């Protein structure tokens, strides 16, 4: 389950990376660049850290939503939230 959710989030991050590159949004490209690989290959604790870091991109003062389109940012946010819930649940059961 967590692997599938991580892959979904990684694919959404890949789309955001491509869009950031096309739009010249270097700051967001740099921010997102390591995430797809981390979401695909990270251990449970790393996934928790990555989801927290990625979620920070949706701040109220400085948000990824201001630079990239909602048809890409919102699916990524949804994938992050689903993955984070699964990771927290898994860690709680250990």
PDB file with one MODEL, atoms N, CA, C and O in Angstrom:
MODEL        1
ATOM      1  N   UNK A   1       0.822  -1.194   0.000  1.00  0.00           N
ATOM      2  CA  UNK A   1       0.000   0.000   0.000  1.00  0.00           C
ATOM      3  C   UNK A   1       0.870   1.263   0.000  1.00  0.00           C
ATOM      4  O   UNK A   1       0.660   2.171  -0.805  1.00  0.00           O
ATOM      5  N   UNK A   2       1.841   1.309   0.904  1.00  0.00           N
ATOM      6  CA  UNK A   2       2.707   2.488   0.991  1.00  0.00           C
ATOM      7  C   UNK A   2       3.533   2.642  -0.286  1.00  0.00           C
ATOM      8  O   UNK A   2       3.742   3.760  -0.757  1.00  0.00           O
ATOM      9  N   UNK A   3       4.000   1.534  -0.846  1.00  0.00           N
ATOM     10  CA  UNK A   3       4.774   1.612  -2.091  1.00  0.00           C
ATOM     11  C   UNK A   3       3.935   2.201  -3.224  1.00  0.00           C
ATOM     12  O   UNK A   3       4.424   3.022  -4.000  1.00  0.00           O
ATOM     13  N   UNK A   4       2.677   1.781  -3.317  1.00  0.00           N
ATOM     14  CA  UNK A   4       1.785   2.306  -4.352  1.00  0.00           C
ATOM     15  C   UNK A   4       1.521   3.793  -4.154  1.00  0.00           C
ATOM     16  O   UNK A   4       1.535   4.571  -5.108  1.00  0.00           O
ATOM     17  N   UNK A   5       1.282   4.176  -2.912  1.00  0.00           N
ATOM     18  CA  UNK A   5       1.036   5.584  -2.611  1.00  0.00           C
ATOM     19  C   UNK A   5       2.281   6.428  -2.865  1.00  0.00           C
ATOM     20  O   UNK A   5       2.184   7.557  -3.346  1.00  0.00           O
ATOM     21  N   UNK A   6       3.443   5.882  -2.543  1.00  0.00           N
ATOM     22  CA  UNK A   6       4.693   6.582  -2.827  1.00  0.00           C
ATOM     23  C   UNK A   6       4.914   6.769  -4.316  1.00  0.00           C
ATOM     24  O   UNK A   6       5.377   7.821  -4.756  1.00  0.00           O
ATOM     25  N   UNK A   7       4.581   5.742  -5.091  1.00  0.00           N
ATOM     26  CA  UNK A   7       4.724   5.836  -6.544  1.00  0.00           C
ATOM     27  C   UNK A   7       3.761   6.875  -7.121  1.00  0.00           C
ATOM     28  O   UNK A   7       4.130   7.646  -8.007  1.00  0.00           O
ATOM     29  N   UNK A   8       2.546   6.890  -6.623  1.00  0.00           N
ATOM     30  CA  UNK A   8       1.573   7.891  -7.078  1.00  0.00           C
ATOM     31  C   UNK A   8       2.073   9.304  -6.792  1.00  0.00           C
ATOM     32  O   UNK A   8       1.992  10.180  -7.653  1.00  0.00           O
ATOM     33  N   UNK A   9       2.587   9.524  -5.595  1.00  0.00           N
ATOM     34  CA  UNK A   9       3.124  10.837  -5.240  1.00  0.00           C
ATOM     35  C   UNK A   9       4.343  11.180  -6.087  1.00  0.00           C
ATOM     36  O   UNK A   9       4.515  12.329  -6.492  1.00  0.00           O
ATOM     37  N   UNK A  10       5.184  10.191  -6.356  1.00  0.00           N
ATOM     38  CA  UNK A  10       6.380  10.416  -7.176  1.00  0.00           C
ATOM     39  C   UNK A  10       5.997  10.812  -8.606  1.00  0.00           C
ATOM     40  O   UNK A  10       6.614  11.702  -9.193  1.00  0.00           O
ATOM     41  N   UNK A  11       4.991  10.158  -9.155  1.00  0.00           N
ATOM     42  CA  UNK A  11       4.549  10.502 -10.511  1.00  0.00           C
ATOM     43  C   UNK A  11       3.970  11.913 -10.560  1.00  0.00           C
ATOM     44  O   UNK A  11       4.189  12.644 -11.525  1.00  0.00           O
ATOM     45  N   UNK A  12       3.236  12.292  -9.525  1.00  0.00           N
ATOM     46  CA  UNK A  12       2.713  13.661  -9.451  1.00  0.00           C
ATOM     47  C   UNK A  12       3.854  14.664  -9.322  1.00  0.00           C
ATOM     48  O   UNK A  12       3.800  15.742  -9.915  1.00  0.00           O
ATOM     49  N   UNK A  13       4.876  14.322  -8.559  1.00  0.00           N
ATOM     50  CA  UNK A  13       6.049  15.197  -8.420  1.00  0.00           C
ATOM     51  C   UNK A  13       6.787  15.319  -9.746  1.00  0.00           C
ATOM     52  O   UNK A  13       7.265  16.401 -10.089  1.00  0.00           O
ATOM     53  N   UNK A  14       6.885  14.230 -10.492  1.00  0.00           N
ATOM     54  CA  UNK A  14       7.515  14.278 -11.819  1.00  0.00           C
ATOM     55  C   UNK A  14       6.807  15.279 -12.730  1.00  0.00           C
ATOM     56  O   UNK A  14       7.455  16.042 -13.447  1.00  0.00           O
ATOM     57  N   UNK A  15       5.489  15.271 -12.697  1.00  0.00           N
ATOM     58  CA  UNK A  15       4.710  16.207 -13.529  1.00  0.00           C
ATOM     59  C   UNK A  15       4.955  17.648 -13.098  1.00  0.00           C
ATOM     60  O   UNK A  15       5.086  18.538 -13.938  1.00  0.00           O
ATOM     61  N   UNK A  16       5.016  17.876 -11.792  1.00  0.00           N
ATOM     62  CA  UNK A  16       5.309  19.221 -11.299  1.00  0.00           C
ATOM     63  C   UNK A  16       6.708  19.673 -11.702  1.00  0.00           C
ATOM     64  O   UNK A  16       6.912  20.830 -12.067  1.00  0.00           O
ATOM     65  N   UNK A  17       7.663  18.761 -11.634  1.00  0.00           N
ATOM     66  CA  UNK A  17       9.034  19.084 -12.043  1.00  0.00           C
ATOM     67  C   UNK A  17       9.083  19.499 -13.506  1.00  0.00           C
ATOM     68  O   UNK A  17       9.718  20.494 -13.857  1.00  0.00           O
ATOM     69  N   UNK A  18       8.414  18.737 -14.348  1.00  0.00           N
ATOM     70  CA  UNK A  18       8.396  19.060 -15.771  1.00  0.00           C
ATOM     71  C   UNK A  18       7.776  20.433 -16.012  1.00  0.00           C
ATOM     72  O   UNK A  18       8.291  21.227 -16.800  1.00  0.00           O
ATOM     73  N   UNK A  19       6.677  20.704 -15.334  1.00  0.00           N
ATOM     74  CA  UNK A  19       6.014  21.994 -15.483  1.00  0.00           C
ATOM     75  C   UNK A  19       6.894  23.128 -14.965  1.00  0.00           C
ATOM     76  O   UNK A  19       7.002  24.173 -15.607  1.00  0.00           O
ATOM     77  N   UNK A  20       7.519  22.930 -13.817  1.00  0.00           N
ATOM     78  CA  UNK A  20       8.408  23.958 -13.259  1.00  0.00           C
ATOM     79  C   UNK A  20       9.547  24.256 -14.220  1.00  0.00           C
ATOM     80  O   UNK A  20       9.940  25.411 -14.386  1.00  0.00           O
ATOM     81  N   UNK A  21      10.074  23.221 -14.849  1.00  0.00           N
ATOM     82  CA  UNK A  21      11.139  23.409 -15.831  1.00  0.00           C
ATOM     83  C   UNK A  21      10.643  24.208 -17.031  1.00  0.00           C
ATOM     84  O   UNK A  21      11.304  25.145 -17.481  1.00  0.00           O
ATOM     85  N   UNK A  22       9.488  23.834 -17.540  1.00  0.00           N
ATOM     86  CA  UNK A  22       8.921  24.523 -18.712  1.00  0.00           C
ATOM     87  C   UNK A  22       8.596  25.979 -18.429  1.00  0.00           C
ATOM     88  O   UNK A  22       8.713  26.823 -19.318  1.00  0.00           O
ATOM     89  N   UNK A  23       8.193  26.282 -17.215  1.00  0.00           N
ATOM     90  CA  UNK A  23       7.812  27.649 -16.851  1.00  0.00           C
ATOM     91  C   UNK A  23       8.981  28.474 -16.316  1.00  0.00           C
ATOM     92  O   UNK A  23       8.832  29.664 -16.039  1.00  0.00           O
ATOM     93  N   UNK A  24      10.129  27.843 -16.174  1.00  0.00           N
ATOM     94  CA  UNK A  24      11.284  28.552 -15.637  1.00  0.00           C
ATOM     95  C   UNK A  24      11.168  28.849 -14.150  1.00  0.00           C
ATOM     96  O   UNK A  24      11.774  29.796 -13.650  1.00  0.00           O
ATOM     97  N   UNK A  25      10.389  28.038 -13.448  1.00  0.00           N
ATOM     98  CA  UNK A  25      10.207  28.209 -12.004  1.00  0.00           C
ATOM     99  C   UNK A  25      11.341  27.457 -11.300  1.00  0.00           C
ATOM    100  O   UNK A  25      11.133  26.401 -10.704  1.00  0.00           O
ATOM    101  N   UNK A  26      12.538  28.027 -11.385  1.00  0.00           N
ATOM    102  CA  UNK A  26      13.747  27.355 -10.900  1.00  0.00           C
ATOM    103  C   UNK A  26      13.674  27.019  -9.412  1.00  0.00           C
ATOM    104  O   UNK A  26      14.105  25.947  -8.987  1.00  0.00           O
ATOM    105  N   UNK A  27      13.132  27.931  -8.637  1.00  0.00           N
ATOM    106  CA  UNK A  27      13.033  27.695  -7.190  1.00  0.00           C
ATOM    107  C   UNK A  27      12.243  26.433  -6.899  1.00  0.00           C
ATOM    108  O   UNK A  27      12.664  25.609  -6.087  1.00  0.00           O
ATOM    109  N   UNK A  28      11.104  26.275  -7.554  1.00  0.00           N
ATOM    110  CA  UNK A  28      10.267  25.095  -7.318  1.00  0.00           C
ATOM    111  C   UNK A  28      10.871  23.849  -7.956  1.00  0.00           C
ATOM    112  O   UNK A  28      10.718  22.741  -7.441  1.00  0.00           O
ATOM    113  N   UNK A  29      11.554  24.037  -9.070  1.00  0.00           N
ATOM    114  CA  UNK A  29      12.249  22.894  -9.674  1.00  0.00           C
ATOM    115  C   UNK A  29      13.301  22.361  -8.701  1.00  0.00           C
ATOM    116  O   UNK A  29      13.376  21.156  -8.461  1.00  0.00           O
ATOM    117  N   UNK A  30      14.106  23.258  -8.146  1.00  0.00           N
ATOM    118  CA  UNK A  30      15.148  22.847  -7.200  1.00  0.00           C
ATOM    119  C   UNK A  30      14.547  22.200  -5.947  1.00  0.00           C
ATOM    120  O   UNK A  30      15.075  21.212  -5.435  1.00  0.00           O
ATOM    121  N   UNK A  31      13.463  22.755  -5.471  1.00  0.00           N
ATOM    122  CA  UNK A  31      12.797  22.232  -4.281  1.00  0.00           C
ATOM    123  C   UNK A  31      12.273  20.810  -4.524  1.00  0.00           C
ATOM    124  O   UNK A  31      12.416  19.929  -3.676  1.00  0.00           O
ATOM    125  N   UNK A  32      11.671  20.606  -5.686  1.00  0.00           N
ATOM    126  CA  UNK A  32      11.036  19.325  -5.991  1.00  0.00           C
ATOM    127  C   UNK A  32      11.992  18.258  -6.519  1.00  0.00           C
ATOM    128  O   UNK A  32      11.691  17.067  -6.444  1.00  0.00           O
ATOM    129  N   UNK A  33      13.133  18.671  -7.049  1.00  0.00           N
ATOM    130  CA  UNK A  33      14.028  17.761  -7.777  1.00  0.00           C
ATOM    131  C   UNK A  33      14.342  16.444  -7.061  1.00  0.00           C
ATOM    132  O   UNK A  33      14.284  15.398  -7.707  1.00  0.00           O
ATOM    133  N   UNK A  34      14.669  16.436  -5.769  1.00  0.00           N
ATOM    134  CA  UNK A  34      15.001  15.159  -5.140  1.00  0.00           C
ATOM    135  C   UNK A  34      13.783  14.314  -4.752  1.00  0.00           C
ATOM    136  O   UNK A  34      13.927  13.136  -4.426  1.00  0.00           O
ATOM    137  N   UNK A  35      12.622  14.890  -4.785  1.00  0.00           N
ATOM    138  CA  UNK A  35      11.453  14.216  -4.208  1.00  0.00           C
ATOM    139  C   UNK A  35      10.965  12.977  -4.952  1.00  0.00           C
ATOM    140  O   UNK A  35      10.643  11.985  -4.298  1.00  0.00           O
ATOM    141  N   UNK A  36      10.893  12.978  -6.275  1.00  0.00           N
ATOM    142  CA  UNK A  36      10.385  11.763  -6.926  1.00  0.00           C
ATOM    143  C   UNK A  36      11.167  10.506  -6.544  1.00  0.00           C
ATOM    144  O   UNK A  36      10.574   9.475  -6.230  1.00  0.00           O
ATOM    145  N   UNK A  37      12.477  10.593  -6.568  1.00  0.00           N
ATOM    146  CA  UNK A  37      13.296   9.435  -6.200  1.00  0.00           C
ATOM    147  C   UNK A  37      13.089   9.059  -4.735  1.00  0.00           C
ATOM    148  O   UNK A  37      12.989   7.878  -4.402  1.00  0.00           O
ATOM    149  N   UNK A  38      13.025  10.054  -3.870  1.00  0.00           N
ATOM    150  CA  UNK A  38      12.815   9.782  -2.445  1.00  0.00           C
ATOM    151  C   UNK A  38      11.451   9.147  -2.202  1.00  0.00           C
ATOM    152  O   UNK A  38      11.317   8.260  -1.359  1.00  0.00           O
ATOM    153  N   UNK A  39      10.446   9.596  -2.934  1.00  0.00           N
ATOM    154  CA  UNK A  39       9.107   9.041  -2.773  1.00  0.00           C
ATOM    155  C   UNK A  39       9.019   7.616  -3.317  1.00  0.00           C
ATOM    156  O   UNK A  39       8.255   6.798  -2.806  1.00  0.00           O
ATOM    157  N   UNK A  40       9.801   7.324  -4.351  1.00  0.00           N
ATOM    158  CA  UNK A  40       9.808   5.973  -4.929  1.00  0.00           C
ATOM    159  C   UNK A  40      10.595   4.987  -4.073  1.00  0.00           C
ATOM    160  O   UNK A  40      10.181   3.844  -3.879  1.00  0.00           O
ATOM    161  N   UNK A  41      11.738   5.449  -3.564  1.00  0.00           N
ATOM    162  CA  UNK A  41      12.706   4.528  -2.961  1.00  0.00           C
ATOM    163  C   UNK A  41      12.924   4.704  -1.468  1.00  0.00           C
ATOM    164  O   UNK A  41      13.670   3.930  -0.869  1.00  0.00           O
ATOM    165  N   UNK A  42      12.304   5.686  -0.854  1.00  0.00           N
ATOM    166  CA  UNK A  42      12.578   5.985   0.550  1.00  0.00           C
ATOM    167  C   UNK A  42      12.007   4.957   1.507  1.00  0.00           C
ATOM    168  O   UNK A  42      10.981   4.328   1.243  1.00  0.00           O
ATOM    169  N   UNK A  43      12.694   4.806   2.615  1.00  0.00           N
ATOM    170  CA  UNK A  43      12.182   3.983   3.701  1.00  0.00           C
ATOM    171  C   UNK A  43      11.047   4.709   4.400  1.00  0.00           C
ATOM    172  O   UNK A  43      10.763   5.870   4.104  1.00  0.00           O
ATOM    173  N   UNK A  44      10.412   4.030   5.313  1.00  0.00           N
ATOM    174  CA  UNK A  44       9.225   4.571   5.973  1.00  0.00           C
ATOM    175  C   UNK A  44       9.500   5.901   6.680  1.00  0.00           C
ATOM    176  O   UNK A  44       8.692   6.825   6.588  1.00  0.00           O
ATOM    177  N   UNK A  45      10.604   6.004   7.367  1.00  0.00           N
ATOM    178  CA  UNK A  45      10.918   7.253   8.072  1.00  0.00           C
ATOM    179  C   UNK A  45      11.278   8.370   7.100  1.00  0.00           C
ATOM    180  O   UNK A  45      10.925   9.528   7.324  1.00  0.00           O
ATOM    181  N   UNK A  46      11.979   8.025   6.021  1.00  0.00           N
ATOM    182  CA  UNK A  46      12.300   9.038   5.017  1.00  0.00           C
ATOM    183  C   UNK A  46      11.027   9.536   4.336  1.00  0.00           C
ATOM    184  O   UNK A  46      10.914  10.723   4.029  1.00  0.00           O
ATOM    185  N   UNK A  47      10.081   8.653   4.101  1.00  0.00           N
ATOM    186  CA  UNK A  47       8.820   9.068   3.486  1.00  0.00           C
ATOM    187  C   UNK A  47       8.085  10.072   4.367  1.00  0.00           C
ATOM    188  O   UNK A  47       7.482  11.021   3.865  1.00  0.00           O
ATOM    189  N   UNK A  48       8.136   9.866   5.653  1.00  0.00           N
ATOM    190  CA  UNK A  48       7.504  10.815   6.564  1.00  0.00           C
ATOM    191  C   UNK A  48       8.156  12.191   6.444  1.00  0.00           C
ATOM    192  O   UNK A  48       7.461  13.206   6.382  1.00  0.00           O
ATOM    193  N   UNK A  49       9.477  12.226   6.411  1.00  0.00           N
ATOM    194  CA  UNK A  49      10.211  13.488   6.281  1.00  0.00           C
ATOM    195  C   UNK A  49       9.915  14.151   4.936  1.00  0.00           C
ATOM    196  O   UNK A  49       9.686  15.359   4.872  1.00  0.00           O
ATOM    197  N   UNK A  50       9.921  13.365   3.872  1.00  0.00           N
ATOM    198  CA  UNK A  50       9.691  13.914   2.530  1.00  0.00           C
ATOM    199  C   UNK A  50       8.282  14.480   2.416  1.00  0.00           C
ATOM    200  O   UNK A  50       8.091  15.557   1.850  1.00  0.00           O
ATOM    201  N   UNK A  51       7.296  13.768   2.947  1.00  0.00           N
ATOM    202  CA  UNK A  51       5.927  14.290   2.857  1.00  0.00           C
ATOM    203  C   UNK A  51       5.769  15.577   3.656  1.00  0.00           C
ATOM    204  O   UNK A  51       5.055  16.486   3.232  1.00  0.00           O
ATOM    205  N   UNK A  52       6.425  15.662   4.800  1.00  0.00           N
ATOM    206  CA  UNK A  52       6.358  16.898   5.589  1.00  0.00           C
ATOM    207  C   UNK A  52       7.016  18.048   4.826  1.00  0.00           C
ATOM    208  O   UNK A  52       6.487  19.159   4.780  1.00  0.00           O
ATOM    209  N   UNK A  53       8.159  17.770   4.238  1.00  0.00           N
ATOM    210  CA  UNK A  53       8.875  18.811   3.489  1.00  0.00           C
ATOM    211  C   UNK A  53       8.062  19.251   2.280  1.00  0.00           C
ATOM    212  O   UNK A  53       7.922  20.446   2.021  1.00  0.00           O
ATOM    213  N   UNK A  54       7.532  18.296   1.548  1.00  0.00           N
ATOM    214  CA  UNK A  54       6.747  18.634   0.352  1.00  0.00           C
ATOM    215  C   UNK A  54       5.483  19.400   0.724  1.00  0.00           C
ATOM    216  O   UNK A  54       5.079  20.324   0.017  1.00  0.00           O
ATOM    217  N   UNK A  55       4.872  19.020   1.815  1.00  0.00           N
ATOM    218  CA  UNK A  55       3.649  19.685   2.265  1.00  0.00           C
ATOM    219  C   UNK A  55       3.917  21.148   2.605  1.00  0.00           C
ATOM    220  O   UNK A  55       3.026  21.992   2.500  1.00  0.00           O
ATOM    221  N   UNK A  56       5.138  21.438   3.008  1.00  0.00           N
ATOM    222  CA  UNK A  56       5.515  22.816   3.334  1.00  0.00           C
ATOM    223  C   UNK A  56       5.468  23.737   2.116  1.00  0.00           C
ATOM    224  O   UNK A  56       5.424  24.957   2.272  1.00  0.00           O
ATOM    225  N   UNK A  57       5.476  23.181   0.923  1.00  0.00           N
ATOM    226  CA  UNK A  57       5.398  23.983  -0.304  1.00  0.00           C
ATOM    227  C   UNK A  57       4.037  24.656  -0.459  1.00  0.00           C
ATOM    228  O   UNK A  57       3.864  25.530  -1.309  1.00  0.00           O
ATOM    229  N   UNK A  58       3.087  24.253   0.354  1.00  0.00           N
ATOM    230  CA  UNK A  58       1.727  24.781   0.265  1.00  0.00           C
ATOM    231  C   UNK A  58       1.442  25.788   1.371  1.00  0.00           C
ATOM    232  O   UNK A  58       0.324  25.860   1.881  1.00  0.00           O
ATOM    233  N   UNK A  59       2.446  26.555   1.736  1.00  0.00           N
ATOM    234  CA  UNK A  59       2.297  27.556   2.790  1.00  0.00           C
ATOM    235  C   UNK A  59       1.372  28.692   2.387  1.00  0.00           C
ATOM    236  O   UNK A  59       1.094  28.890   1.204  1.00  0.00           O
ATOM    237  N   UNK A  60       0.903  29.428   3.368  1.00  0.00           N
ATOM    238  CA  UNK A  60      -0.022  30.520   3.084  1.00  0.00           C
ATOM    239  C   UNK A  60       0.680  31.784   2.583  1.00  0.00           C
ATOM    240  O   UNK A  60       0.056  32.603   1.909  1.00  0.00           O
ATOM    241  N   UNK A  61       1.939  31.951   2.895  1.00  0.00           N
ATOM    242  CA  UNK A  61       2.659  33.139   2.428  1.00  0.00           C
ATOM    243  C   UNK A  61       3.373  32.895   1.103  1.00  0.00           C
ATOM    244  O   UNK A  61       3.408  33.773   0.241  1.00  0.00           O
ATOM    245  N   UNK A  62       3.926  31.732   0.946  1.00  0.00           N
ATOM    246  CA  UNK A  62       4.699  31.413  -0.253  1.00  0.00           C
ATOM    247  C   UNK A  62       4.323  29.988  -0.663  1.00  0.00           C
ATOM    248  O   UNK A  62       4.750  29.016  -0.040  1.00  0.00           O
ATOM    249  N   UNK A  63       3.529  29.884  -1.705  1.00  0.00           N
ATOM    250  CA  UNK A  63       2.976  28.586  -2.056  1.00  0.00           C
ATOM    251  C   UNK A  63       3.321  28.192  -3.486  1.00  0.00           C
ATOM    252  O   UNK A  63       3.397  29.030  -4.385  1.00  0.00           O
ATOM    253  N   UNK A  64       3.521  26.916  -3.665  1.00  0.00           N
ATOM    254  CA  UNK A  64       3.743  26.360  -4.993  1.00  0.00           C
ATOM    255  C   UNK A  64       2.539  26.623  -5.892  1.00  0.00           C
ATOM    256  O   UNK A  64       2.655  26.660  -7.116  1.00  0.00           O
ATOM    257  N   UNK A  65       1.391  26.803  -5.264  1.00  0.00           N
ATOM    258  CA  UNK A  65       0.160  27.093  -6.019  1.00  0.00           C
ATOM    259  C   UNK A  65       0.250  28.405  -6.803  1.00  0.00           C
ATOM    260  O   UNK A  65      -0.450  28.587  -7.799  1.00  0.00           O
ATOM    261  N   UNK A  66       1.105  29.308  -6.353  1.00  0.00           N
ATOM    262  CA  UNK A  66       1.245  30.599  -7.036  1.00  0.00           C
ATOM    263  C   UNK A  66       2.062  30.483  -8.319  1.00  0.00           C
ATOM    264  O   UNK A  66       1.959  31.338  -9.199  1.00  0.00           O
ATOM    265  N   UNK A  67       2.865  29.440  -8.428  1.00  0.00           N
ATOM    266  CA  UNK A  67       3.765  29.312  -9.577  1.00  0.00           C
ATOM    267  C   UNK A  67       3.357  28.215 -10.557  1.00  0.00           C
ATOM    268  O   UNK A  67       3.694  28.277 -11.739  1.00  0.00           O
ATOM    269  N   UNK A  68       2.637  27.219 -10.069  1.00  0.00           N
ATOM    270  CA  UNK A  68       2.298  26.071 -10.912  1.00  0.00           C
ATOM    271  C   UNK A  68       0.788  25.858 -10.901  1.00  0.00           C
ATOM    272  O   UNK A  68       0.116  26.245  -9.945  1.00  0.00           O
ATOM    273  N   UNK A  69       0.247  25.246 -11.955  1.00  0.00           N
ATOM    274  CA  UNK A  69      -1.210  25.142 -12.096  1.00  0.00           C
ATOM    275  C   UNK A  69      -1.852  24.152 -11.118  1.00  0.00           C
ATOM    276  O   UNK A  69      -1.237  23.165 -10.714  1.00  0.00           O
ATOM    277  N   UNK A  70      -3.095  24.439 -10.751  1.00  0.00           N
ATOM    278  CA  UNK A  70      -3.796  23.591  -9.784  1.00  0.00           C
ATOM    279  C   UNK A  70      -4.046  22.160 -10.274  1.00  0.00           C
ATOM    280  O   UNK A  70      -4.158  21.241  -9.462  1.00  0.00           O
ATOM    281  N   UNK A  71      -4.133  21.969 -11.577  1.00  0.00           N
ATOM    282  CA  UNK A  71      -4.345  20.600 -12.065  1.00  0.00           C
ATOM    283  C   UNK A  71      -3.122  19.719 -11.816  1.00  0.00           C
ATOM    284  O   UNK A  71      -3.188  18.504 -12.001  1.00  0.00           O
ATOM    285  N   UNK A  72      -2.014  20.318 -11.399  1.00  0.00           N
ATOM    286  CA  UNK A  72      -0.817  19.570 -11.009  1.00  0.00           C
ATOM    287  C   UNK A  72      -0.545  19.660  -9.507  1.00  0.00           C
ATOM    288  O   UNK A  72      -0.151  18.674  -8.883  1.00  0.00           O
ATOM    289  N   UNK A  73      -0.756  20.839  -8.934  1.00  0.00           N
ATOM    290  CA  UNK A  73      -0.446  20.990  -7.509  1.00  0.00           C
ATOM    291  C   UNK A  73      -1.425  20.244  -6.611  1.00  0.00           C
ATOM    292  O   UNK A  73      -1.020  19.676  -5.597  1.00  0.00           O
ATOM    293  N   UNK A  74      -2.691  20.238  -6.966  1.00  0.00           N
ATOM    294  CA  UNK A  74      -3.688  19.613  -6.094  1.00  0.00           C
ATOM    295  C   UNK A  74      -3.589  18.082  -6.079  1.00  0.00           C
ATOM    296  O   UNK A  74      -3.699  17.491  -5.004  1.00  0.00           O
ATOM    297  N   UNK A  75      -3.385  17.417  -7.219  1.00  0.00           N
ATOM    298  CA  UNK A  75      -3.176  15.963  -7.151  1.00  0.00           C
ATOM    299  C   UNK A  75      -1.925  15.577  -6.349  1.00  0.00           C
ATOM    300  O   UNK A  75      -1.914  14.550  -5.671  1.00  0.00           O
ATOM    301  N   UNK A  76      -0.880  16.396  -6.430  1.00  0.00           N
ATOM    302  CA  UNK A  76       0.323  16.127  -5.648  1.00  0.00           C
ATOM    303  C   UNK A  76       0.015  16.248  -4.157  1.00  0.00           C
ATOM    304  O   UNK A  76       0.418  15.400  -3.362  1.00  0.00           O
ATOM    305  N   UNK A  77      -0.695  17.295  -3.791  1.00  0.00           N
ATOM    306  CA  UNK A  77      -1.070  17.499  -2.392  1.00  0.00           C
ATOM    307  C   UNK A  77      -1.919  16.330  -1.893  1.00  0.00           C
ATOM    308  O   UNK A  77      -1.698  15.825  -0.792  1.00  0.00           O
ATOM    309  N   UNK A  78      -2.876  15.908  -2.690  1.00  0.00           N
ATOM    310  CA  UNK A  78      -3.730  14.784  -2.312  1.00  0.00           C
ATOM    311  C   UNK A  78      -2.899  13.507  -2.133  1.00  0.00           C
ATOM    312  O   UNK A  78      -3.092  12.765  -1.170  1.00  0.00           O
ATOM    313  N   UNK A  79      -1.981  13.259  -3.061  1.00  0.00           N
ATOM    314  CA  UNK A  79      -1.116  12.073  -2.973  1.00  0.00           C
ATOM    315  C   UNK A  79      -0.229  12.129  -1.733  1.00  0.00           C
ATOM    316  O   UNK A  79      -0.014  11.113  -1.072  1.00  0.00           O
ATOM    317  N   UNK A  80       0.282  13.311  -1.422  1.00  0.00           N
ATOM    318  CA  UNK A  80       1.109  13.469  -0.217  1.00  0.00           C
ATOM    319  C   UNK A  80       0.316  13.175   1.046  1.00  0.00           C
ATOM    320  O   UNK A  80       0.792  12.480   1.943  1.00  0.00           O
ATOM    321  N   UNK A  81      -0.888  13.707   1.107  1.00  0.00           N
ATOM    322  CA  UNK A  81      -1.708  13.513   2.300  1.00  0.00           C
ATOM    323  C   UNK A  81      -2.077  12.043   2.486  1.00  0.00           C
ATOM    324  O   UNK A  81      -2.061  11.537   3.609  1.00  0.00           O
ATOM    325  N   UNK A  82      -2.405  11.363   1.403  1.00  0.00           N
ATOM    326  CA  UNK A  82      -2.733   9.935   1.497  1.00  0.00           C
ATOM    327  C   UNK A  82      -1.513   9.126   1.947  1.00  0.00           C
ATOM    328  O   UNK A  82      -1.617   8.239   2.793  1.00  0.00           O
ATOM    329  N   UNK A  83      -0.364   9.449   1.366  1.00  0.00           N
ATOM    330  CA  UNK A  83       0.865   8.748   1.728  1.00  0.00           C
ATOM    331  C   UNK A  83       1.214   9.011   3.189  1.00  0.00           C
ATOM    332  O   UNK A  83       1.554   8.084   3.924  1.00  0.00           O
ATOM    333  N   UNK A  84       1.134  10.242   3.602  1.00  0.00           N
ATOM    334  CA  UNK A  84       1.467  10.587   4.990  1.00  0.00           C
ATOM    335  C   UNK A  84       0.577   9.842   5.981  1.00  0.00           C
ATOM    336  O   UNK A  84       1.066   9.334   6.990  1.00  0.00           O
ATOM    337  N   UNK A  85      -0.708   9.774   5.705  1.00  0.00           N
ATOM    338  CA  UNK A  85      -1.629   9.057   6.593  1.00  0.00           C
ATOM    339  C   UNK A  85      -1.240   7.584   6.692  1.00  0.00           C
ATOM    340  O   UNK A  85      -1.239   7.007   7.780  1.00  0.00           O
ATOM    341  N   UNK A  86      -0.911   6.984   5.554  1.00  0.00           N
ATOM    342  CA  UNK A  86      -0.518   5.569   5.549  1.00  0.00           C
ATOM    343  C   UNK A  86       0.786   5.354   6.317  1.00  0.00           C
ATOM    344  O   UNK A  86       0.925   4.375   7.051  1.00  0.00           O
ATOM    345  N   UNK A  87       1.731   6.263   6.148  1.00  0.00           N
ATOM    346  CA  UNK A  87       3.019   6.154   6.836  1.00  0.00           C
ATOM    347  C   UNK A  87       2.824   6.302   8.345  1.00  0.00           C
ATOM    348  O   UNK A  87       3.380   5.520   9.117  1.00  0.00           O
ATOM    349  N   UNK A  88       2.055   7.277   8.766  1.00  0.00           N
ATOM    350  CA  UNK A  88       1.802   7.492  10.199  1.00  0.00           C
ATOM    351  C   UNK A  88       1.108   6.261  10.782  1.00  0.00           C
ATOM    352  O   UNK A  88       1.447   5.815  11.878  1.00  0.00           O
ATOM    353  N   UNK A  89       0.151   5.723  10.058  1.00  0.00           N
ATOM    354  CA  UNK A  89      -0.552   4.521  10.517  1.00  0.00           C
ATOM    355  C   UNK A  89       0.427   3.354  10.669  1.00  0.00           C
ATOM    356  O   UNK A  89       0.396   2.635  11.668  1.00  0.00           O
ATOM    357  N   UNK A  90       1.292   3.174   9.673  1.00  0.00           N
ATOM    358  CA  UNK A  90       2.285   2.099   9.716  1.00  0.00           C
ATOM    359  C   UNK A  90       3.237   2.260  10.894  1.00  0.00           C
ATOM    360  O   UNK A  90       3.534   1.291  11.592  1.00  0.00           O
ATOM    361  N   UNK A  91       3.709   3.463  11.112  1.00  0.00           N
ATOM    362  CA  UNK A  91       4.624   3.701  12.227  1.00  0.00           C
ATOM    363  C   UNK A  91       3.937   3.480  13.581  1.00  0.00           C
ATOM    364  O   UNK A  91       4.566   3.001  14.524  1.00  0.00           O
ATOM    365  N   UNK A  92       2.677   3.820  13.674  1.00  0.00           N
ATOM    366  CA  UNK A  92       1.932   3.637  14.918  1.00  0.00           C
ATOM    367  C   UNK A  92       1.725   2.153  15.233  1.00  0.00           C
ATOM    368  O   UNK A  92       1.641   1.770  16.400  1.00  0.00           O
ATOM    369  N   UNK A  93       1.643   1.330  14.200  1.00  0.00           N
ATOM    370  CA  UNK A  93       1.407  -0.100  14.386  1.00  0.00           C
ATOM    371  C   UNK A  93       2.677  -0.870  14.718  1.00  0.00           C
ATOM    372  O   UNK A  93       2.611  -2.037  15.104  1.00  0.00           O
ATOM    373  N   UNK A  94       3.803  -0.243  14.575  1.00  0.00           N
ATOM    374  CA  UNK A  94       5.084  -0.942  14.845  1.00  0.00           C
ATOM    375  C   UNK A  94       5.333  -1.077  16.314  1.00  0.00           C
ATOM    376  O   UNK A  94       6.353  -1.634  16.719  1.00  0.00           O
TER     377      UNK A  94
ENDMDL
END
